Amino acid sequence: MSAQPANKKQPALSSRRAPKDGASPEALDGAVRRLVKSSRPAERREACALVIRLAKRDAATAFAHLEPLARDAEPAVRAAALAAAARLARAHFDDVLGTLALWRDSQEEPLRRAAALVAARSAAPEWPGRAPHLARLLQPLLGDPAPSVRRTVTTSALPALLGAYPETAFEMLVEASTSSDPAILRSIAAAFGSPPAAPLAKRALIVLRKLALDERGAVKRAVVSALWRLGRRRPDILRPELERWLDDDARRAVAREALKRL
């Protein structure tokens, strides 16, 4: 018998393990568990696809399988896990909320960032009941020690919340503005500088007016940035207010910097 060619490709391990359509939840669960532990990134990505199939039968269990994948060392695996997590959260929000809260409270930076991203993708006006849950989920991340997490919160999660649930988001930011933590105050300012905050410009100014008194440079810079960004969208509201601040010794420097960019 002739030997097999040395370069003949063997079938991928995942293709031999993937359950067929109509497989039982137990079979899907077992396959996901095996693929999650695989040393091959392609098979760990396949686990994300199987998680979506498993979620049709058991969303909570399926979502829990994504934890190690959401903090995987391979960026492509993390991206696949985040896409799967967002899809499950949109379709099975109540079933996965508890696990999302665990991710938010994790010591693992990628999991906290994943919680913020999934929250952003779970917000939509057609799901008003999610508003308070998402606000409670995100508020502890406003002052997260990791810059990447705070950046995700301010550029993705908070704008999504403001766009979908402006009243709930505004109330959460007002409550958080009583903090003395500069990271939290910077996140609040950044949120009010995002496009979805424009309809709230008058009320956002109430908060930014207070934050403008903070003596810390990082907070002042965040307030200046928020003011000119908001001002470019609502100059009718921002410019007259900032011009009044020019007569206020405590806020003059902030107003002057913001007006330069309007």
C-alpha positions, 0 to 999 in steps of 0.5 A: 500500500502506498504511503499517504503524501506527507503534505496532505492536510488532515481535517480540522479537529473542530470539523470532526467534533462539531455537533450536527444540526439538531444535536441535543443541548448536552452534545452542544455543551460538551462540544463547546467545553472541548473547543474552549480548551483547544490550543487552536485559536480557530477552534476557540473561535468555533466555540463562539459559533456553537455558543450561539446554537446552544443559546437557543436551548440554554442562554445562561449556560451558553453565555457563561461559556464565553468568559474564557473566550472574552479574555483570550490571548488571541484578539480574533478569539476575543472579537468572536466572543464579543460578537457572540456575547452581544448577540446573546445579550440582545436576544436573551438579556434577562438570562445573561445580565447576571453573568454580565455583572460578574464580568463587570466586577472581574479582576480581569481587564478584558472582561470588564471591557467586554461588559461595557461593550456588550452593554453598549450593544444591548441598548435600544429604544425598543427595549425600555425595560433594560434602561435601569439595568444597563445604568446600574451595570455601567456606573461602577465602570465610570472610574475603572482603573484601566484606561482601556475600560474607561475609554470603552465606557466613554466612547461606546457604552455611555453614548449608546445609553444616552442615545437609547435612554436619555433620561435614565442615562442623564440621571445616572450621570448626575448621581455619579457627578457627586463623586470626587474621583477625577476618573469618574468626573472625566468620564461624565464630562466625556459622555456629555461631549458625545453626539447623543448628549446634544438634545440634553445640552441645557441640562448637561451644562448644569453638570459641566458648570459644576465640574468646571470648578474642579481644580484638577487639570485632567478634569478641567481638560475633560470639561473643556473638551466636552464644552466645545464638542457639545458647543459645535452641535448646540452653539445656540445654547453653549456660546451664550453660556460660555460668554457669561462664564467669561465674567466668572473668575472661577470658570473664565479659563475653562470658558476661554479655552472652549470658546477658542474651538467653537 
